[in-house]
Amino acid sequence: MSSDGNSGSDGEMEKINVRVPRALLTQIDEVWEQRGYANKSEFIRYALRDAVTLQHSSLRKHSSTSPKAVNSGSKARRSHTRM
């Protein structure tokens, strides 16, 4: 990771490298501008933020579930959704 001089609403930005399947990148390229994002990075930031927010609210909803069960469930989802 490297620091990026740009500051967003969340503070200082960090630059990361992510590998994605070519087909997914093609889909991202087709929709980011159509949906009104300034650039591909902004689109991906919002998608990541939504994923984290969704996961966080799901965990709060099931707070009586043991941490072990929550972790094993998220691992199962990750392996299922990989391309």
C-alpha positions in Angstrom: 0.0 0.0 0.0 1.1 3.5 -0.6 -0.2 6.8 0.5 -1.9 9.0 -2.0 -1.9 12.7 -1.7 -5.6 12.9 -2.4 -7.9 13.3 0.5 -11.5 12.2 0.3 -14.4 12.4 2.7 -12.8 9.6 4.7 -9.5 11.3 5.1 -6.1 10.4 3.6 -6.4 7.9 0.8 -4.3 4.7 0.5 -3.5 3.2 -2.8 -3.9 -0.6 -3.2 -3.4 -3.0 -6.0 -6.2 -5.5 -6.7 -6.4 -8.2 -9.3 -9.8 -8.8 -10.9 -11.0 -11.0 -13.7 -10.9 -9.3 -17.1 -14.7 -9.9 -17.5 -15.4 -8.0 -14.3 -13.1 -5.1 -15.2 -15.0 -4.9 -18.6 -18.3 -4.7 -16.7 -16.9 -2.0 -14.4 -15.6 0.0 -17.4 -19.1 -0.2 -19.0 -21.0 1.1 -15.9 -18.9 3.5 -13.8 -19.5 6.6 -16.0 -23.2 5.6 -16.8 -23.9 5.6 -13.0 -22.4 9.1 -12.6 -19.1 8.4 -10.9 -16.2 10.7 -11.7 -13.8 7.8 -12.4 -13.3 4.1 -11.9 -11.6 4.5 -8.6 -14.6 6.4 -7.1 -16.9 3.6 -8.3 -14.8 0.9 -6.7 -14.5 2.9 -3.5 -18.3 3.2 -3.2 -18.7 -0.5 -4.0 -16.2 -1.4 -1.3 -17.8 0.9 1.2 -21.3 -0.6 0.4 -19.9 -4.1 0.9 -18.4 -3.2 4.3 -21.5 -1.4 5.4 -23.7 -4.3 4.4 -21.4 -6.8 6.2 -21.3 -4.6 9.3 -25.1 -4.2 9.5 -25.6 -7.9 8.9 -23.2 -8.7 11.8 -25.0 -6.3 14.1 -28.4 -7.9 13.2 -27.0 -11.3 14.2 -25.0 -10.2 17.3 -26.3 -13.2 19.3 -24.5 -15.5 16.8 -21.1 -16.7 18.0 -18.1 -15.0 16.3 -16.9 -18.4 15.1 -20.2 -19.0 13.3 -20.1 -15.5 11.7 -16.5 -16.0 10.5 -17.2 -19.4 9.0 -20.3 -18.1 7.3 -18.3 -15.2 5.7 -15.6 -17.6 4.6 -18.2 -19.7 2.8 -19.6 -16.7 1.1 -16.2 -15.5 -0.1 -15.2 -18.9 -1.6 -18.6 -19.1 -3.3 -18.4 -15.7 -4.9 -14.9 -15.9 -6.2 -14.4 -15.9 -10.0 
